[in-house]
Amino acid sequence: MQFERQKSLLENIVDINREKEILATKMRIHDDLGRSIITTKQHLWNQTLSGNIPHLAEIWNNTIRNLADFTQISGDADVSPEIELLHAADIIGCRINFFGERPSNRKTALLLYASVREALTNAVKHAKADQLNVVINPTDQGYDVEISDNGVTPVESITEGSGLSNLRKRLEQEGATLLVKCGNRVDLKVQLPG
């Protein structure tokens, strides 16, 4: 009886880990596609497309390669998630300002960067923002994070697409919460475990 229970628990752990990997892969694909689309749109808006065709071709080729070969989606192990995020923001013309101490726990930090990445994609795509502010406040339970942008397009309500829905699911699986607040801009409020 105890052996069967242990076997069942092990199978559940394997299934949960597989679901987490699939979700992480979906989020990475979403981010890669979003980054490619946003970068292309930025060059179209700024009328700089013709001078950046080799750069855009490289971005799109990497995105397509990642779609075809999921083993490349895990990214460069030598590059920190924050540096990767700041580089992506720079490519699409948006500056990220961090205020407060980043989580020291790697799992919590990865949840933070996943949240900022989703906010970045949406802020540039929907609000035409060029700056994102991330305020991190430690609490007894973990961290309260508020992510806001300087977008020019007011948002009264939001329908969660696959990006926000996947982020919410990933956060909830790790004991975190996500609140989307609309007004003159969209703010993401994330509570992360310590």
Secondary structure as UniProt FT lines:
FT   HELIX           2..45
FT   TURN            46..47
FT   HELIX           50..52
FT   HELIX           53..68
FT   HELIX           70..72
FT   TURN            73..74
FT   TURN            77..78
FT   HELIX           81..91
FT   TURN            92..93
FT   STRAND          95..99
FT   HELIX           106..127
FT   STRAND          131..138
FT   STRAND          142..149
FT   HELIX           162..173
FT   TURN            174..175
FT   STRAND          177..183
FT   STRAND          186..193
//
